[in-house]
């Protein structure tokens, strides 16, 4: 990885980026005024919505730990990985199993630049410039082929990415492609905006569609259908804070009772599935 360069379009700081808006909502610094303007719509007009970003990130961290500590999987493909932040997939996985190998996939120029800088000294990690809507390009990319052995189980990470794939772009087909090209025992982690049939959902979807032309809030049934052909593991597709939570945290009572979730925390769900 050392010395790796990224070729592609330059960073356009005049147009908002989904990855940079997400970075801003998480308190990051890799964003521009145009991104903060979009983020401020959520912070100002949809107070509490930032909980979605934090709930999603925490569930992803728990999922990677769960996979690496309870299975023999030691290779991960993180599709639509976004800008690096604390506890990235490789950091969590390699903390528990240093031999873990991770391929990050994104097509945002700033994600690629920052990702390569962060991972320059990590020879078990690659950053691939590709579009998640073209899974064949991802799978056959030289960096993917160098690091991932597709004869062994793989963890496919689809964290907060499929809701940015519109219906006509066939999000289920993306999952189906990976299901058909990884061996039995592979795991799929998915988190997704969940439609609450309420004003908050409608307004958040309107902002995303108006700004980026994408951002689809799907029902529980629609999200589960994206994982057709896979075994959805306990506790199923549930609000992200309730997906295998760390009950030792101070938000949980001494008897392990669930905390009361905000309306926003109900609007991001997570699930883990396995290919039989």
C-alpha positions in Angstrom: 0.0 0.0 0.0 2.9 2.4 0.7 3.3 4.8 -2.1 -0.1 4.1 -3.6 -1.6 6.9 -5.6 -5.2 7.6 -6.5 -6.1 8.7 -10.0 -9.5 10.2 -10.7 -11.5 13.4 -10.5 -10.3 16.2 -8.4 -12.2 17.2 -5.2 -15.0 19.6 -6.0 -15.6 21.8 -3.0 -18.5 23.7 -4.7 -20.9 20.7 -4.6 -21.9 18.9 -1.4 -20.7 15.3 -0.9 -22.7 12.7 1.0 -19.5 11.4 2.6 -18.5 14.9 3.7 -21.9 15.8 5.1 -21.8 12.6 7.1 -18.3 13.5 8.3 -19.7 16.9 9.4 -22.6 15.4 11.3 -20.1 13.1 13.1 -18.0 16.0 14.2 -15.3 15.6 11.6 -13.2 18.3 9.9 -13.0 16.9 6.3 -15.8 19.0 4.9 -16.5 22.3 3.2 -18.9 25.2 3.7 -21.3 23.6 1.0 -21.4 20.4 3.0 -21.9 22.2 6.3 -24.8 24.0 4.7 -26.6 20.7 4.0 -25.6 19.3 7.4 -27.0 22.4 9.1 -30.4 21.7 7.6 -30.5 18.5 9.6 -29.0 20.1 12.7 -31.3 23.1 12.6 -34.5 22.0 11.0 -34.5 18.3 12.1 -33.1 18.4 15.6 -32.0 15.1 16.9 -31.4 13.7 13.4 -27.7 13.5 14.0 -28.4 10.5 16.2 -28.8 8.5 13.1 -25.2 8.9 12.1 -23.9 8.0 15.6 -26.2 5.1 16.0 -25.2 3.7 12.6 -21.4 4.1 13.4 -21.7 2.4 16.7 -23.7 -0.6 15.2 -21.0 -1.0 12.5 -18.3 -1.1 15.2 -20.2 -3.8 17.1 -20.8 -5.8 14.0 -17.1 -5.9 13.0 -16.1 -7.0 16.5 -18.9 -9.6 16.5 -17.7 -11.0 13.1 -14.1 -11.2 13.9 -14.5 -12.6 17.5 -17.2 -15.2 16.7 -16.3 -16.4 13.2 -13.2 -17.4 11.3 -13.7 -14.5 8.8 -10.6 -12.4 8.4 -11.3 -10.5 5.2 -13.7 -7.6 4.8 -15.0 -5.6 1.8 -16.4 -2.2 3.0 -18.6 -0.9 0.2 -19.2 2.9 0.3 -16.9 3.3 3.2 -17.0 7.1 3.5 -14.3 9.3 5.1 -12.1 7.8 7.8 -13.1 8.3 11.3 -12.5 6.7 14.7 -12.8 2.9 14.8 -12.8 2.2 11.1 -13.4 -1.4 10.0 -9.6 -2.2 9.8 -9.0 -0.7 13.2 -11.7 -2.7 14.9 -10.9 -6.0 13.0 -7.2 -5.8 13.4 -7.5 -4.9 17.1 -8.9 -8.4 17.6 -7.3 -10.2 14.8 -4.2 -8.4 13.4 -4.1 -10.7 10.3 -7.5 -9.3 9.1 -7.5 -7.8 5.6 -9.8 -5.0 4.5 -10.7 -3.5 1.1 -12.4 -0.1 1.3 -14.5 0.9 -1.7 -15.7 4.4 -2.6 -15.8 6.8 -5.5 -15.6 10.1 -3.6 -12.2 11.7 -4.5 -11.8 13.1 -1.0 -12.5 9.7 0.6 -9.9 8.1 -1.6 -7.2 10.7 -0.8 -7.8 10.6 3.0 -8.2 6.9 3.0 -4.9 6.2 1.3 -3.1 8.7 3.6 -4.5 6.9 6.6 -3.7 3.4 5.4 -0.3 4.1 3.7 1.6 2.0 6.2 -1.0 -0.8 6.5 -0.2 -3.6 4.1 -3.3 -5.5 4.9 -5.6 -2.8 3.7 -6.5 -1.3 0.4 -8.6 1.6 -0.9 -10.3 0.9 -4.2 -11.9 3.6 -6.4 -15.1 2.1 -7.7 -18.8 2.5 -7.7 -20.7 0.1 -5.4 -23.4 -0.1 -8.1 -20.8 -1.9 -10.3 -19.9 -4.9 -8.1 -18.1 -6.7 -10.9 -15.7 -3.8 -11.1 -15.1 -3.9 -7.4 -14.6 -7.7 -7.2 -12.2 -7.9 -10.2 -10.2 -4.8 -9.3 -6.5 -5.7 -8.9 -6.3 -4.5 -5.4 -9.3 -6.5 -4.4 -8.0 -9.6 -6.0 -4.6 -9.1 -4.4 -6.0 -8.9 -0.9 -9.3 -11.0 -0.9 -9.4 -14.7 -1.3 -12.9 -15.5 -2.7 -12.5 -19.2 -1.9 -12.7 -18.3 1.8 -15.6 -16.6 3.6 -15.8 -12.8 3.3 -17.6 -10.1 5.3 -19.4 -7.8 3.0 -20.1 -4.5 4.7 -23.0 -2.4 3.4 -23.2 0.3 6.1 -25.5 3.2 5.3 -24.9 2.8 1.6 -27.9 0.9 0.1 -30.3 3.8 1.0 -28.3 5.9 -1.4 -29.0 3.5 -4.2 -32.3 4.4 -5.8 -34.9 1.7 -6.6 -34.2 1.8 -10.4 -30.5 1.2 -9.7 -31.4 -2.3 -8.2 -30.0 -2.3 -4.7 -31.2 -5.9 -4.2 -29.1 -6.8 -7.3 -26.0 -5.5 -5.6 -26.5 -7.7 -2.6 -27.4 -10.6 -4.8 -24.2 -10.2 -6.8 -22.1 -10.5 -3.7 -24.2 -13.3 -2.3 -23.5 -15.3 -5.5 -19.8 -14.5 -5.6 -18.8 -15.3 -2.0 -18.6 -18.8 -0.4 -20.8 -20.3 2.3 -20.1 -18.8 5.7 -19.7 -15.3 4.4 -21.5 -12.6 6.4 -23.3 -9.4 5.3 -23.8 -6.4 7.5 -26.4 -3.9 6.4 -27.6 -0.7 7.9 -30.3 1.4 6.2 -32.6 4.3 6.7 -36.0 3.0 7.9 -39.2 4.7 6.9 -41.2 5.8 9.9 -44.2 7.0 7.9 -43.9 10.3 9.8 -43.0 14.0 9.0 -39.4 13.5 10.0 -38.8 10.7 7.5 -40.5 12.7 4.7 -38.5 15.8 5.4 -35.2 14.0 5.7 -35.8 12.2 2.4 -36.8 15.4 0.7 -33.6 17.1 1.7 -31.4 14.2 0.5 -33.3 13.8 -2.8 -33.3 17.6 -3.4 -29.5 17.8 -2.7 -28.1 14.6 -4.1 -30.9 13.1 -6.2 -30.8 10.0 -3.9 -31.6 8.9 -0.4 -34.4 6.3 -0.1 -36.1 5.5 3.2 -37.4 1.9 3.0 -39.8 -0.1 5.1 -38.8 -3.0 7.3 -40.1 -5.4 4.6 -38.2 -3.7 1.8 -34.9 -3.7 3.8 -35.3 -7.4 4.7 -36.0 -8.2 1.0 -32.6 -6.8 0.1 -31.1 -9.8 2.0 -33.2 -12.5 0.2 -31.4 -15.8 0.0 -29.4 -15.0 3.2 -30.0 -16.2 6.7 -30.7 -13.1 8.8 -29.2 -13.6 12.2 -30.6 -12.6 15.6 -32.0 -10.2 16.6 -33.0 -9.6 12.9 -33.4 -6.2 11.3 -33.8 -3.8 14.2 -33.1 -0.2 15.2 -29.4 0.2 15.1 -29.0 1.0 18.9 -30.8 -2.3 19.6 -28.6 -4.4 17.4 -26.6 -6.5 19.8 -26.0 -3.5 22.1 -23.3 -3.2 24.7 -25.6 -3.4 27.7 -22.8 -2.4 30.1 -23.1 1.2 28.9 -24.6 3.8 31.2 -27.6 4.2 28.9 -28.8 0.8 30.0 -30.4 0.1 33.4 -28.8 -2.3 35.9 -31.3 -5.1 34.9 -30.4 -4.7 31.2 -33.7 -3.0 30.3 -33.7 -1.2 26.9 -33.4 2.6 26.9 -36.2 4.5 25.3 -35.1 5.5 21.7 -35.8 8.8 20.1 -37.8 8.9 16.9 -34.6 9.4 15.0 -32.9 6.3 16.5 -35.8 4.3 15.1 -35.1 5.5 11.6 -31.8 3.7 11.1 -31.8 -0.1 11.3 -29.0 -2.7 11.2 -28.8 -6.4 10.6 -26.3 -9.2 10.1 -26.9 -12.0 7.6 -25.0 -15.2 6.7 -24.8 -17.2 3.5 -25.6 -20.8 4.3 
